[in-house]
Amino acid sequence: MADSSVDRSAGSSAGSSVNPFDDPSFVSGLRPIGSGLAGEAPTWKASDVVGTAPDGRPVEIRLDAEDRPVLLVFLTTRCDGCDTFWQGLAAVGDPALVGVVPVVVTKEPDAVSVEEIRMLASGLEGTGVVMSDQAWADYRVTGYPFLVLIDPASRKILAESVGFGWTDVASVLALGLGR
């Protein structure tokens, strides 16, 4: 027999569930989740990102050409958490991105809508966009959003994390750069 004193609607509003990622106090308690064991940084070397630009041109992000840390942001067009990152990257002058080179990496054209990527990329001033399945394999990314911070001189992966929200950019930079 069910206990009628239990409020089964707790945590919901008008029949919809509450998303804990919308609660700043919940999100602020989350820590970066890397792909290494026991929170260790990956031991493999970072590689250049080679693929296709949204306009169809071949593109290569050569790490040795960069003099600032590179932040790879692995995204797609239709995921619940990705919109936050597309919007954050479009915010010109966002202090979270000071001192880094942001690069969006999506899957290749057969796995994403090139039109949607073009539309989203058009709002990204100063952020490269590369469609590359190989980069997803090279960086062992299995889901999105995912962040990888790289020291281009040493090709060392400084930090990585699943991206639950835009504040994770600052968390990854703090972890990798000691900010």
N, C-alpha and C positions, 0 to 999 in steps of 0.2 A: 504494500500500500504506500503510495507516494505521500511525502510529508508536505502538506499544503502550506506550511510556514516558510518554506524555502522560496526565495525570490529568484525565479528562473530567468528573469529579464535583466538581472544585474549585469552591468558591462555592456548593455546594448541599448540602443535608442531607436524607437519606432521599428523594431524588428531587425535592425542592421547591427552587425557586430562592430565593436570599437577596435580600431587599429592601434596597437601599442606604439607603433613607430610615429604616430601623430602626437604622442605625448613627449614633450621635451625632457621631462625628468627621467623617463624611461630610456630615451635615446642617449642622453648624456652619460648614462651609466654603462653603455656598451663600449667594448674595447675592440681594436682591430683584430680580425681573424685572418691569420696568414695560412698559407698552404704548407708551411714547413712543420716539422715535428716539434711539439712542445713550445710553440711560439718562436722557434728559431728562424732566422732569416734564411732564405733559400741559398744553397751553395753553388748553384749553377750560374754561369755568367749570362748577363743580359745580352740580347742580340738586337741588331738593327731590325726595324719594322719595315717590311717590304710588302706592297700590295697595290691597291687601286684607289685613287682619289674619287670622291663622289661624282666628279665630272668625267670619269672614265680614263683619266691619265694614269700611267704608271707612277708610283710615288715610293720613295724610300726615306725613312727617318734614320739618318746615320748618327749614331750616338757620338762618334768621335768628332762630329761637327758642332756639337752642343757644348756650351760652357757653363750651363746651369743644370741642376737636377731635372730629369725628365719624369713627368707624371703620366703614365699610361692609364687611361680610363676606358675600360672595356665595357661597352654598352650595346644595346640594341634599340629598336624603335618602339617596340610594344611590350614593355615590361613595367610592372607597377612602380619599381624604384628608379628606373632610368630617367624619367622625366625630370626629377629633381636635379640630376647631374647635367642633363642637357641645359636646363635653365641656369644652373650655377655657373657653368662654363660660358654661357652667353652674357653673364653679368660682367661687363667691362669694368676692370679695376677692382674686382673682388679681392680683398686682402688675403684670402686663403691661397691665391695663386701667385702672390708676389714671390719672385725669385725662382720660379720653376717654369719649365716648358711643358704645357699640357698638350697631350695628344689623345684624341679619341680613337679607339680601335673597335671596329665592328666586324661582323662576319662578312664574307664575300658576297657579291651580288646575287648568287643563286640562293642565299639563305636569308637575305633581308630585302626590303623594298628600297631600291636605289632612289626612287623619287622621295620617299620619306627621309632617307639619309641626306639627300641634297637639300631638302627643305630645312632640316634641323641644322645642318652644317652651315647654311647661309647666315645663320645668326651667331656664329662663333668667330669673333674677331680675335686673331692671334692664337687660335687653337687649330692644330692640324687634325685632319680626319683621314684615317686609312682603313680601307676594307681589306682584311687579311686573316684568313683562317690559319695561316702558318704562325702568325703572332700568338693566336690563342693557344696553339700547340706548344710553341717555344716557351711561353710563360706559364704553361700548365693551368690555364684558366678554364674552369668547367662551368661557370655560371656568371651572371651579371646582375648588377653592376659589380665590377671588381677593379681595384686600384693597385698599381705597381709603381713604386718610386725607385728611380735608378740614378746612381752616380755615373754619368757618362764616361768620365776619365778612366775609372777602374772597371766599368761595366758590372759593378756590384749592385745587386738588388738590395736597397736600403730598408724597404718596408713594403708590405702588401697587405691588403685587407678586402674582405667583402664590403661593399658599400651599402649601408642601410639608409644613409641620409647624407646631405651635404656636409654636415659636421665631421664626417669620417675623413674628408679631405684634410682638414686641419689635424685630425688624429694621426693620419698616416705621415703627414709632414712632421709633426711633433716627434713621432716615433723614429722616423728615418733621419731627420735633420737636427733633432734635439731642440726644437723650437719650444 
